[in-house]
Amino acid sequence: MATEPPVYDLVLLLDTQADEERRTEILDNVQSAIEKSGDIVGRHDWGVRPTVYEIHKRPDADYHLFQFHGGVDLLERLDHTLKITDGVLRFRIIKLRAGTPPPPEMGAAAAVAVPAGEPDES
């Protein structure tokens, strides 16, 4: 019985002070590296959002999520490359469990959600 390969999440926080061209280049490099050794399941660009705490004196970051199938060699290559890439503030690769729900859509409505019980003043 064949088992489905695991799905990995790569959460990538890019420096907002880097040029737009540089951030696009980083994303293209990550995508091409995944496509060479694996399969992309999904890609979500969540835009610029404030971070919980400052990272390298930056109060915000450009958030991206890649979901993919890949082997150990791909994970090691991504880990090494992203550690030494200028413009990457933080990244995390997580192996998802079977049955994990899909990531949330981070549109404008999700970014400004009103907590339950409080009136919406719009």
N, C-alpha and C positions, 0 to 999 in steps of 0.2 A: 504494500500500500504506500503510495507516494504521498509525502507530506508537503504542504505548501511552504516555500521558503519564508523566513521571518521578514517582517516589515520593520524598517528602522526609521526613526525620526531624526532629522538633523535640524536643530534650531540654531539659527545663525543671527547674531547681532552685529551689524556693521556700523562703523563710525560715521555719524552724520556730517562730520567735518571733512570727510574724504570727498573728492569730486564724484559727481554722479557717474561719470565715465568709469572711474576706478571701482565703484560699487557694482556697476553692471558687469565689468570685467571679472570681478570675483565670483559673482553669481553664475556667469557663463562658464567659468573654469570649473566650478563645483558641479554644474549640470553636465558638462562634457565628461568629467571624471567618473560620475555615476553612470552615465550612458555607456562608457567604454567597458565597464566591468559589472554592470548590474542593470536594473530597470527602475525607472522613475514611476512611482505610483501616483504621486501628487505633488504639486508645488503651490505654496500659498505665500503671497507677499502681504504682510500685515502692516506695512508702512512704518512711519516714524512714530514712536511711542515713548513716553517717559519710562525710565528704568526705576526699579524700586530703590536702588541706591546708585550713587555715581560710580561709573567704571572708567578709570583713567581720567577722572575729572570731567566726564561727559554725563550730563543729566538725562540724555535720551539716546536712542539707538534706532536703527532701521532694521526691523524684525522680518525674518524670512523662515519658512519651514519647508524642507524637502522631505518627502516620504519615499522610500526606495527599498528595493531588494538588492542584496549584495553579499559578497563573501568577506572573510576576515581580511584578505589583502586590501580590499577597497576601504574597509573601515580604518585600517592602519595608515593607508595612503592619505585619506581625508584628514585623519587626526594629525599626522605630521605636517601636511601642507597648510592646514588652517592655523596651526600653532605659530608658523613663521610668516604668515601673510599679513602685511601691513594693511590696515583698514578693518580687520576683524577684531571686534572688542571681546566677544565671547562666542562659544559654540558648545553644543552638547549633542552627542549621538546617543539615542536611547532605543533599545530593542523593545518593540511593542508586543504585548501579550495578545494571543488570539482573542477576538471579540472586543478589542478596544474600540470605543466609539470614534467616529471621525473627528478631526479637529474642528473647533468652532470657526465660523465665518467671522472675521474681524473687520466688518464694515464700520461705517460711521455710527450706525445705531448701536452696535455692540460696544464701541469705545465710550459712549456716553450713556450707558444704561443707568436707569434710576433704581436704587435699591427698593425692594418690596416694602410697602407700607408708607412710602413717602410720595407726596403728590408731584406729578410732573408739571413743571411750570412753563411748558411750551405753548 
